[in-house]
Structures are given as structure tokens and as C-alpha cells.
Amino acid sequence: MTANDLELPQSTKQEDNTQPEEVDDGDDELITGDAPAAGEGKKKKKKKKAKKKKLEQSDPPRTGLSKFFPDGVYPEGEIQPYKDDNTWRITSEEKRYDEKMANEDQETTYQNIRRASEVHRQVRQHARKTIKPGMTMTEIVENIEAGTRALVEENGLDCGVGFPTGVSLNHCAAHYTPNAGDTTVLQQGDVLKVDIGVHVKGRIADSAFTLTFDHTYDKLLEAVQAATDTGIRGAIFKRPWSLTRLKWEEKSIPVGVAFCQLSPSFKEVGPVKPIENLSGHNINLYQIHGGKSVLLVKNDDQTKMEEGEYFAIETFGSTGRGRIVEAVS
């Protein structure tokens, strides 16, 4: 998070697959000689420039991003500026210094994160389009991770897969990935949580989405998406709906965000509850869980977000009791 804004994954916006393209200026080259004398022949015809072929991503995506962004400048995500009584952080010299010290090189750090995020966006978009009932968990994971490795142009510890891809079904909330020999098959009535990680020079993009294949759980997905959006805004702005204890001190921003008021009851699925013992988290360099938590329910945690820190805002909604237990293998 910067002193000016918070850059977010594009999961709440309509995704497009537009790629930069080389543009033909449309000018034609006219080749002429000396004016021909009578009867010497006709003028030479115009010779059109050959149009440069538009570079497009393959399907499945396997073309590295450096081909589309040769200058190393990657797309920005959604920007959420500071507002109201927190706008002082934009111009504060102290906060700008804190942010600078938290990054290896500020602009390089942001480009690394944006590169990882763009890889994630394209891989995620293809996964949403192609995952169907009848596929095994292994097929789904192998396709996602092959795309990640190709687009990020995997290179040892420099860049690659951020963590094993999660494909958690139904009552399994998170962190399930198939081992060798797993034959689990996706079914029509399943609720599938897909968690994808990409890293560039240790900066990890961590984002997940949920898929269903009939309309039974549409309202469940809507409730959790609304909670996620509100949580992202609440990480920056002071909001009257917050259930946490807000202390807008001179040097800090509260981490806790609200969920409960955005978890309604729907006749199709029953009450939707936040899972109280799961949370979002900060992300350190080469470390997916950095030690700070973004809780989903009312709490007295006074941990603060600070300049230069990166967070995954994660919301887990359930039609069950709202608590998870560790599975025993």
C-alpha cells in the first residue's frame, strides 16, 4: 500500500484480454520516377506497406508477457485513493519515506507486482472459461500452473508459481491441492474455490475466485463478493458500517474490516456466515503469510496497516456454522 493509493486485483471488474498491439500508421508509399514521356509507359502503382501482424495471446495462454510489454511497464489495477481524514498520508514526507524504505526500489517493486498481477489476470480469465464439470482436480491445477509458468517466464527463484494452486471443493474451505494419483472429479453441483499464486522477484500476487455450475449458490457468491469489495474499501476509508473498533491515530490505519452486516440470509441457501477463524493476511517478500491478519468478524485487534505493506483481503462465506477445523489426513 502506498502513501497515495492502494492498487488492487481486478477481480471485481469486468476482465478483458486486450493486449498492446503494434499500430500501422496507414500511410502508403508512393514510388515514382521521372515523368514519363508520351508513350513511354504508365505511372508505377502505389506499393502498400505490409501491415504488421497483431500480437495476440495464445489459447491456452502460453506466450510470455515480455512479448506484449517489452518496455517492462505493466497495467495498473484498480486505484483506491485515501479520503476524508486520512488524505494527509498522500503528502506526508514521513509516510513517503516509510514507503520508500519498505521497497527495494519503489518503481521496480510496483512493476514486479503489476507483472505478477497481469499474469494472474490472464491465467484466471482462462481458468474461469475452461474449468468444467468432468475435469479432474489434477487437470485443472496442471493447466493453471502451466499457464502461470509460461506467462511469467519462470526462472528459478526469480519468478514463477507463488504457491501450489488451491482447488477446494464444497465443505473444504481452502488450501487443498491434489497430490500425485488424485482422481477427484469436479461435479455439476460442486462449489469450487480456486486459489492462484504468482510471484516476480518474491512479490506475490495472491487471489482466489469461486465457481459454481448451477444457480443454487448465486446469492452466496454475491454476498461474499460484496463483502470483499467492502473490505477493500474499509482497509482505507472510515466507514459507518464497520464492526471493528476504529482508532484513526496519527500514524496508523486499522486492519480489521467488517463482514457480518453484508452476510444476509437467502432462501436458496439459508444464512450466510463469515468463517470466523479464517482471515486475510499481509504478504512479505518471498513469504505468503507475513504475520498480520485481516479478521472477518468483530474483534478488538488493534494491529495496523502501514506504508509499504501488502495485504490479501480474503472473505470466506459459509452456509454452515462459520468455523473450520483442520482436516486429518
HUNOR-V888757 format. One record per run of one state. SS is the DSSP state (a for helix, b for strand, c for the rest). FROM is the first residue (numbers start at 1). TO is the last residue. Records with the same first field share a line. If there is no record, write none. Layout:
# HUNOR-V888757
SS=FROM-TO + FROM-TO
This chain:
# HUNOR-V888757
c=1-4 + 9-28 + 30-46 + 48-64 + 68-77 + 82-83 + 87-87 + 92-92 + 103-105 + 131-135 + 153-154 + 156-158 + 162-165 + 170-184 + 186-190 + 201-202 + 213-217 + 235-252 + 255-259 + 263-264 + 267-269 + 272-272 + 275-278 + 283-283 + 285-286 + 288-292 + 296-303 + 306-310 + 313-316 + 319-329
b=5-8 + 29-29 + 47-47 + 78-81 + 136-136 + 155-155 + 159-161 + 166-169 + 185-185 + 191-200 + 203-212 + 253-254 + 265-266 + 270-271 + 273-274 + 279-282 + 284-284 + 287-287 + 293-295 + 304-305 + 311-312 + 317-318
a=65-67 + 84-86 + 88-91 + 93-102 + 106-130 + 137-152 + 218-234 + 260-262
